[in-house]
Amino acid sequence: MLRIISLNLNGIRSAWSKNVLPWIAANNADVVCLQELKAQLPDLSAEMLAPSGMHAAYHCAEKKGYSGVGIWSRKRPDRVVEGFDGGEFDAEGRYLRADFDNLSVISLYLPSGSSSPERQEAKFRFLDAFLPHLQGLRDEGREIVLCGDWNIAHQEIDLKNWKSNRKNSGFLPEERAWLSRVFDEQGWVDVYRKLYPQAGEECYTWWSNRGQAWAKNVGWRIDYQIATPKIAASARQATVYKAERFSDHAPLTVDYEGL
């Protein structure tokens, strides 16, 4: 069995103070993909740099207190790759790849376009640059799992208030169509949705800090594990953990077997 956890931390130091490490340790993950570190390496404690029993790798943003991704793994990776194209988004710390034999696990943090029209344009530039990279990954012939905050809800079932969000970043027709291309044209598999095609409110992974979104479960499913078909077919169960809150996102855990 291979257990992979993905979690947007909304700040690694904040999540640490909310006991995210004991929860991860208790869940015996083989690989943990982290997003939105909001820290650089000098900001991290010794325990963050070397969590007990795990190997840790990070790709931090150049801008302080912003973005950043990480991967923890029980097994030492054969190779770690920071960034995907050497372009503007690599400086934002949005992509980290770890290779283990014929498996690659990638921690991914897509830009949000909700803060301004300029950031939405940046998000579209990311999507344009990332689609051919995804095809290149498929062409490698490896088993790959891309974990993270994709900042796109794919279908109406993936968010509470879909009607009122049709013109908002994260549920724009162009973004949803892009994700459909990832699945339908390139053959990537949305692992959670494959396991639970009808899951509604229980599938949400992010809640706005505004109003009472968490209390009323007015959420979005924007955190995914998206995989190549063979390893996706080996997925046995997936869970979204909500009993504790480590950030404004919930951890997404998937168990794979038979590789």
C-alpha positions in Angstrom: 0.0 0.0 0.0 1.2 3.5 -0.9 -0.4 6.4 1.1 -0.1 9.9 -0.3 -1.3 13.0 1.5 -1.7 16.4 -0.1 -2.3 19.6 2.0 -2.2 23.3 1.4 -0.8 24.6 4.7 -1.6 28.3 4.3 1.7 28.8 6.0 3.9 26.0 7.3 4.6 27.8 10.6 0.9 28.4 11.2 0.0 24.7 10.5 2.9 23.6 12.7 1.4 25.4 15.6 -1.8 23.6 15.0 -0.1 20.2 15.3 -0.1 19.2 11.7 3.1 17.1 12.1 1.6 14.7 14.8 -1.4 14.2 12.6 0.7 13.3 9.6 2.9 11.0 11.6 -0.1 9.2 13.0 -1.4 8.6 9.5 1.7 6.8 8.3 2.0 8.6 5.0 4.6 7.4 2.5 4.6 10.7 0.7 3.3 14.1 1.8 2.9 16.9 -0.7 2.7 20.4 0.9 1.7 23.7 -0.7 1.7 27.3 0.3 4.6 27.2 2.7 4.7 31.0 3.0 8.3 30.6 4.2 11.9 30.3 2.9 14.5 27.8 4.1 16.0 30.0 6.7 12.6 30.4 8.3 12.2 26.7 8.8 13.0 24.9 12.1 15.3 21.9 12.3 12.2 19.7 12.7 10.6 21.2 9.6 13.8 20.6 7.6 14.0 17.0 8.8 10.7 15.7 10.1 11.1 12.5 12.1 11.4 9.5 9.9 11.0 11.5 6.7 13.1 13.0 4.0 12.1 16.6 3.2 12.6 18.7 0.0 11.3 22.2 -0.5 10.9 24.7 -3.4 10.4 28.1 -1.9 9.3 31.3 -3.6 11.8 34.0 -4.1 9.3 36.4 -2.5 9.2 36.2 1.2 6.1 34.9 2.9 4.6 33.7 -0.4 3.7 30.4 -2.1 6.3 27.5 -1.9 5.8 23.7 -2.1 7.4 20.7 -0.4 7.5 16.9 -0.4 8.2 14.7 2.6 8.8 11.0 1.9 9.8 7.9 3.9 12.0 6.7 1.1 14.8 9.0 -0.1 14.0 10.1 -3.6 16.2 9.1 -6.5 15.9 12.6 -7.9 14.3 15.9 -7.0 13.4 18.6 -9.5 12.5 22.1 -8.6 10.3 24.0 -11.2 9.0 22.9 -14.5 10.0 25.4 -17.2 12.4 28.0 -15.9 9.8 30.7 -16.5 8.1 33.3 -14.3 6.3 30.7 -12.1 9.4 28.8 -11.1 10.4 31.9 -9.1 7.1 31.6 -7.2 7.9 28.0 -5.9 4.9 26.2 -7.4 6.3 22.8 -8.6 8.4 20.2 -6.9 8.9 16.6 -8.3 10.4 13.6 -6.5 11.2 10.4 -8.4 11.1 6.9 -6.7 11.9 4.1 -9.1 9.2 4.3 -11.8 7.0 6.6 -9.8 7.0 10.4 -9.7 5.1 12.4 -7.2 4.7 16.1 -7.8 3.6 18.8 -5.3 1.8 21.5 -7.3 0.3 24.9 -6.4 -1.5 26.7 -9.2 -1.8 30.4 -9.0 -5.0 32.0 -7.8 -6.6 34.6 -9.9 -9.1 35.9 -7.3 -7.0 38.9 -6.0 -6.9 40.9 -9.2 -7.4 40.8 -13.0 -3.6 40.8 -13.3 -3.3 37.7 -11.3 -6.0 36.0 -13.3 -4.0 36.8 -16.4 -1.0 35.3 -14.7 -3.1 32.2 -14.0 -4.0 31.9 -17.6 -0.3 32.2 -18.6 0.4 29.4 -16.1 -2.3 27.1 -17.7 -0.9 27.8 -21.2 2.6 26.9 -20.1 1.7 23.9 -18.0 -0.5 22.0 -20.4 2.4 21.0 -22.7 4.4 20.1 -19.6 1.6 17.8 -18.5 1.7 16.1 -22.0 5.5 15.8 -21.6 5.0 14.0 -18.3 2.6 11.6 -19.9 5.1 11.0 -22.7 7.7 9.9 -20.2 5.8 6.6 -19.6 6.2 6.8 -15.8 3.6 6.4 -13.2 2.9 9.9 -11.9 0.7 11.5 -9.2 0.3 15.3 -9.2 -0.9 16.4 -5.8 -1.9 19.8 -4.8 -4.0 22.9 -4.9 -5.1 23.4 -8.5 -7.3 26.4 -7.7 -10.0 25.2 -10.1 -13.3 23.5 -9.2 -14.0 21.3 -12.2 -17.7 20.5 -12.1 -20.8 22.0 -10.5 -20.7 19.2 -7.9 -17.3 20.4 -6.8 -18.5 23.6 -5.0 -21.5 24.7 -3.0 -22.5 27.9 -4.7 -21.7 27.1 -8.3 -24.3 29.3 -9.9 -23.1 32.5 -8.2 -19.4 31.6 -8.9 -19.6 31.1 -12.7 -17.9 34.4 -13.3 -15.4 34.1 -10.5 -11.8 32.8 -10.6 -11.6 29.1 -9.8 -14.8 28.3 -11.7 -14.5 30.2 -14.9 -15.5 28.3 -18.0 -12.0 28.7 -19.5 -10.4 27.2 -16.4 -12.9 24.3 -16.2 -12.4 23.6 -19.9 -8.6 23.5 -19.4 -9.0 20.9 -16.7 -11.3 18.9 -19.0 -8.5 18.9 -21.6 -6.2 17.5 -18.9 -8.6 14.6 -18.3 -10.2 14.0 -21.7 -7.4 14.8 -24.2 -4.3 13.8 -22.2 -5.8 10.9 -20.2 -5.0 12.1 -16.7 -7.3 10.7 -14.0 -9.0 12.7 -11.1 -8.5 10.0 -8.5 -11.0 11.1 -5.9 -13.7 11.6 -8.5 -13.0 8.2 -10.0 -13.5 6.6 -6.6 -16.5 8.7 -5.7 -18.2 10.0 -8.8 -21.3 11.3 -6.9 -19.6 12.8 -3.8 -20.9 16.3 -3.1 -20.4 18.3 0.1 -18.2 15.7 1.6 -15.6 16.2 -1.1 -14.8 19.9 -0.4 -11.2 20.7 0.5 -11.2 24.5 0.9 -13.4 27.0 2.6 -13.2 30.8 2.5 -12.3 32.6 5.8 -15.1 35.0 5.1 -18.5 34.7 6.7 -19.3 31.3 8.1 -18.1 29.2 5.1 -16.5 26.5 7.3 -19.4 26.3 9.7 -22.0 26.1 6.9 -19.7 23.9 4.7 -19.8 26.4 1.9 -16.8 24.8 0.3 -14.9 24.1 -2.9 -13.0 21.0 -4.1 -9.9 22.5 -5.5 -7.3 20.1 -4.1 -6.7 17.0 -6.2 -4.5 14.0 -6.7 -4.4 13.6 -10.5 -2.6 10.5 -11.8 -1.6 8.4 -14.8 -4.2 5.7 -15.5 -2.4 2.7 -14.1 -1.7 4.1 -10.6 -5.1 5.8 -10.6 -6.7 2.4 -11.1 -4.9 1.1 -8.1 -6.4 3.7 -5.8 -8.5 1.9 -3.1 -9.8 4.8 -1.0 -9.6 8.5 -0.5 -10.5 10.7 2.5 -10.8 14.4 3.2 -10.0 15.0 6.8 -12.0 17.6 8.6 -12.0 16.6 12.3 -9.1 19.1 12.9 -8.2 22.3 11.0 -4.6 22.9 10.1 -5.3 25.6 7.5 -8.2 26.8 5.3 -7.7 23.6 3.3 -8.3 20.0 4.4 -5.8 17.2 3.8 -6.6 14.8 1.0 -5.3 11.3 1.5 -5.3 8.5 -1.1 -4.3 4.9 -0.7 -2.8 3.1 -3.7 -1.9 -0.5 -4.1 -0.8 -3.2 -6.5 2.1 -1.2 -8.1 
